[in-house]
Amino acid sequence: MEKKFGFGVIGTGNIAKFHAQCINKIPNAKLLGVLSKSKSRARQVSKSFNAPVFWDIEKLLSNSEIDIICVCNESGLHAPTISRIAKAGKNVLCEKPLETSVKKIDDISDMVKVSGIKLGCVFQNRENPEYRKLKTYLQSGILGKILLCQTSINWYRPPSYYEDSWRGTLAMDGGAALINQGIHTVDLTLDIMGEVDCISGFIDTLHHQIEGEDVAVAVLKFNSGALGTLSAGTALFPGEPESITLYGTLGNVVFSGGKIISSTVESIQEELNAIVENPGSGASDPMAISDQFHIATIVDFMNAVQQGLTPTVNIDQARKSVALINAIYESKGNKVKFN
C-alpha cells in the first residue's frame, strides 16, 4: 500500500501558499498544519491554507502524523528553522536557496547527518521535461564539444516588491537578484555544465532602494574548459524570459522561458515543430509559474523518504549554486578559484 504522508508548512507567504496548493493536489499527501509568525496572522490565513495554522513551532512539530515539513520562510532563517525540525525527527523539503551562505549550508549538513532525517531543496525546474530534453541533447554529443554557455536572468520587479519586506536585505535574503531570483537558472547551468574552475564578477544596486544587488554579471570557466557568461537583475524593465544558450562545435541550442525555442542543429529544430505547453516564467511576475514542477519535486521527495533514496536536489546539489553566487558577491572583479 502506498504510504500516506502528512505535511507541515512553515511560512504563510506566496510560496508557502503555493506549496499548500500543491500538497492538496497529491493523492497520498495531506497538509496537517501551517506555521505563522503570529496569532493574528494565523487567523487571517487559516482559510486560505485549508489546514490548521499555528504560531508555535513546537505545536506543529509535536504532531506525530507529520512526516515532512516544507520550509518556506525567509532564506536567512532556514538554518535555525531546519535545526528545530531536525531535532524533532521530521524530514525537510526546503525552498531555495537552502541558506544564504556556504557556511550556513555546511552547518545544516552537519545537523542532518546527526539527526538522520532526509533533506531536499526545491529547484523545481529540474523537473521540467524540456530541461531534461536539453540535458539529453548535451549528453548525447549532438552539439559536439561545448564551447560557450550564456545564461541570463534579466528580470524586473517593481519597487513595491521590496517595500516593507525581507527581500533584498543582506540578513534575510543574503543579496537579491542572484540568490533569490537568479538561483534557479544558476542551478540549471551548473547541473548541465558541471563544476566551475574559476569566476570573475560584478554586482551593483542601480535602481532599487535595497541592500542587495539588482544587476549582476559574471564570466565563468568550467572544469570542462568551456567558458560562460552570466547576467541577472531585477531592475531590467520590463523583464524577459530567463535563458540558457549552449554553443557547441556542431551547433547551438537556446532554452528560454522553460522551453527549447531554437537550434542550428537540424534534428533538434525538426522536433521544435511540436506544440509545447508554456511552463511559465517569473520574468516580471514571481507567481507566473506552473505548479506541475513543484508537485513533481514534492513527489520526488516523498519517494526518497519512503524508499530511502537521495532526492533529486540534496544538500550537496543545493550548495553548488549558493557557492557560485557567494563567490560572485565576493569577487568585485577579481578572479575566484574553486579548485
N, C-alpha and C positions, 0 to 999 in steps of 0.2 A: 504494500500500500504506500502511495506517495505521502511523504511527511507533510503535515500542515505546519507552516511557520508563522509564529507570532512576531509582529514588528512593533518597534517603538521609533518615533522620530523626534530628534532634538532640534528645535528651531520652529519658527512659525512664519518665516518669510516666504517669498515666492517659490524658491526652490524646495523648501520643506513641503509646501502645499503640492508641488509637482510630484514629489516622492509619494506623498499620501495618495494622490490620484492614481499613480502607477501601481502602488501596492494593492489598491482596491480593485484593480483590473486583473490581478493574478489569481487564478482559481484557488491555489493552495497557500495563499498568503492572507493574513488578516492584520489590520492595523489595530493595536490594542492600547496605544497611548501616545500622546504628544507632549513634549516639554515646552512650556512657555516661560518667559522671563518673569512674569508677574501674574497675580490673581486677576487683575483687570484685563490683561491681555488674554489670559486663558478663557475668560468669559466671552470675549469678543470673537475668538476664533474657533470655539468648540464646535459650532455647527458646520463650519466650512470644512473641517477635517473629518467629520463623521466618526469621531472617536473621542474618548475621554482626554481632556487636556489638563496637565499637571503643571505646577510651578516649583515642585520639589523633585529634584532628580532622583533622590533615594526612593521616593514613592513609585516612580516609573521603573527603576531598576529592580525593585522588590517583586515585581510581577513575574512569577516563575514561568508563565506561559510565553513570555517574550524571549525569542531566540536571537533576534538580530536588531541592532539599533542603527538607524540611519542618522549620521551626524551631519546636520545642515545648518549649523550656527556659524558665527564669524570665523574666518580662517585662522585668525590668531588665537582662538580658543580651542582649536581642535585637540591639541596635545593634552591639556588638563581634562578636557571632556572625555577623551579616549581612555585616559588613566582611570577615571571613575568607572567607566563602563567595563574596562578590562578586569578591575578588581571585583566586579560583580559577576564576572564569568560570561558576559554576553559577547556575541560576535559583533563586529563593527563594519559597516559599509559607509565610508566617509566621502563626502563631496570633495571635489578638487578645490584648491590644492590640499594635499594631505596635511601640510602645515606650511608656514611661511619661510622656513629656513631648513637647510640640510641638518643642522644640529638638532632642531626640534624633531625632525623625522627620525633621526638616529635614536633619539630618546624614546620615541614611540615604538620603534623596532625592539628596543630592549624590553619595554613594558609587555609587548605582545609575546615575546619569547618566554618571559617568566609566567605569564598568565595561561598560555596555551590556546588562546582564542584565535579565530580566523579574522583577518582584516583585509578588506578590499577597498580600492579607491575608485570613485566614479569618473571614468573617462569614457563616456558612453559612445563617442564617435568611433571607438574601436569596433563597435558592433554594427556599424554601417556596412551593408553588403557592397556598396560602391567603393568604400575604402578598402575592403578586403580584396575586391577585384583589382584595385590599383596595386596593392601589395603583391598579388599573384603575378601581375604583369612584370613587376620589377624582379621578382624571384625567378621568373621563367627565362629571363635573359632577352626578352623580345625587344627591349630598349637598348640592348648592348651594355657596355660599361657606362655606369652613371658618372657623369662629369660635374653636374651642377644641380643643386636643389634650391629653388626660390620659394620662400614661404612668406605670405603676407596675411596679416590680420588687421586690415586698415578699416577699423570700425569707428562708429560715432555714438557717444552718449551725451544727452543734453546736460547742462549744468545742474538741473533738478535731480538728476540721477545720484549726484554726490551730496546733495544738501541734507544735513542732519542725519548722516549715515556713517557707518564704519568703513564704507568703500573708499578707497583711495588714501586711507590712513596707513602709516607705517606700522603701527602697533597691531592693528587688526587685519589689514589686507596685505601687509608686507611689501607694498608697492601699489601698482594699479594695473595699467593696460596689459602688461605681460603676464603677471602672476594671477590675475583674475580672468580677464577675457582671453588673452592670447594663449594661455597654457594648454588649452585643448588641442590647438593646431601644432603647438610646440611638441606636445606628446606624440602626435601622429608623425611628425617629422623625424623624431628620434626613433620611433618604432620602425619606421620604414627605411631610414638611412643608417641606423646603427650608432655606435659610440662616436663622440666628438673628441678630436685631438686637442683643438685649441679654438678660442674665440676672441673677438675684439668687438666692443660695442659702445654705444652711447645711449643715454636716456635723458629726457628733459620733460619739464612741465611747461607747455607752451600756451595753453588755453584755459584749462580748468583751474579753479582755486582749490587744489588738493596737494597733499604731501607727496604722493606717488607720481609716477610718470604718466603722461598722456600721449607721448610719442617715444618710440624706441626703434633703434636699428642695430644690426649686428652682422658681422661676417663670421663664417664658420669654416673650419677644415675638419672633415670627418676622418676617422681612422682608415677608411677605405681609400682615402686620397681625394675623394670628391670635395668640391667646395660648395658653400651655401651662403645665401643671403636671407636675412630675416627683417621684416618691418612689422610694426604693430602700433596701434594707437586707439584712443577713444575720443580724439579731437578731430578726426578726419572726415568732416561732413561731406556728404550725407551718410557715409559708411558704405562699404562694398563687401561682397561675399569673401570670406576667408579663402585662401587658395594655396595649393602646393603644386609647383610645376617642376617636373623632372626632365632633365636633358641627358640623353644617352648618346652613345656613338652611332646608334641606329635610328634615332628619332626621339621625339618628346611626347609627353602626355600632361594634360592640365586637369587638375582636380580642384573644383571650385564650388563653394556653396554646398558641399556634401555630395557632389557627384562628378563623374568624369565628363568633361564637356568638349574636349577636343584632343586630337593626337595626329602627329605626322606619320605614325605607323599605320599602314593601310588596314591591317586586320583589326586593329583596335578601333579605327574610325568607322569601319563597317558595322561594328557592334553598337555604335552610338545611335544608330537609326531607331533602335528600340526605345519605346517610351519609358522614361524613368521618373518615378514619383519624386518630387522635390522634398527632401527631408527637412528643409528649413535652415536658415542661417540667422545668427544673432547680430548681424551687421549693424542694425540700428534699433533693434528691439530685443532685449535679453530673453524674453519668453517666447520669441517667434521660432520655436523649435518643436519637433515632433516628440511624442512620448515613447515611440517604439524602441528607441535605443536605450532609454533609461529602463524600460521594462526588461529588455534583454540583459542589461547589466545586473539588475536585481535578481533575475532568474539564474544567471551565471553564478552569482554569489551564493544563492540558495543551494545550487548543485554542489558548489565547492564545500559548503558546510556539511551537507548530507553525505557526500561521498568521500570526504577527506581530501579533496583536490585543492590545487592552488588556483585562486581566482585569476581571471584574465589580467587584471592590474593589481598586483600585490604591492607590498611596501617597496621592494627594490625597483619595480617599474615606476611607481609613483614618485620615487626620489629623483629620478633622472631629469624630469622636466624642471623641478624646483632647483636642482643643482645648476642646470644651464642658466636659468633665469637669475639666480643669485649671482652667478659669475658675470652675467651681462651688467647687473647692477654695480658690481664691484669694479668692472673693467675701466670705465672712464677713458676709453680709447686705447688702453694698454692690452697687450696680449695676455690671455689667461690660459694656461695649460691644464689639461685634465689628466694627463698620463705622467 
